Amino acid sequence: MMMTKREIRRRIKLYKELIKFCQRAKINECKKAINIWYWKQKVENLSALLSDKNNNKKSA
């Protein structure tokens, strides 16, 4: 699935909000840690994709 830069940025913003929500949530600490780790991985993957798109544009 190809995403535009705008879609990627929106997803990153959403995932960061989910991380904040997980940090405030009153759930088991283990589940909280797993959820936060999961969303941070998603943010890292999308950030890498976004930087690849920027690098491809500069080299073209």
N, C-alpha and C positions, 0 to 999 in steps of 0.2 A: 504494500500500500504506500503510495507516494503521498507525502504531506508537504504542504508549503511551509515556508519559514513562519508565517503567521500562525498556522495550526500547531507547529512544534512549540512556538513560544507560549501559546495558550495552554497546551498540555503541560508544559513545564510549570507554569503558574498554578494550574489546577493541582498538580502533584505536590507542589510546595505547600499549598493550602491543606491538602490531606495530611501532610507530615505534621503541620501545626496542630491540626485536629487530633491526630493520634497522640501527640505529646500531651495534650490537655485531657484526653479521654481517661475515664476511670475504669480501666480494664486491667487484666492481669499483666504484670510487668514483662513477662516473656512474650506474650502476644503483642504488646505494645512495641517491643524492640524489633520483633519480626516485621510488623507492619511498617515501621519507620524505615527499616533496612530495605524492604521491598520498594517503597516509594522513592527512596534515595537512589536505588539502582535504576529505576525508570528515568529519573531526572538526569542521571549521568549518561545513560544511553542516548536520550534525546539531545542532550547538550553536545555530545560527540557528533551526532548526526547533523546538528545545526552547524557546528564548526566545519564539518566536511563540506556542507553545502556552500558555506562562505569561502572555503579554500578553493573549491571547484570553480566558483564564479570569478575569483581573482586570477586563476591560472588560465581561464578561457579568453 
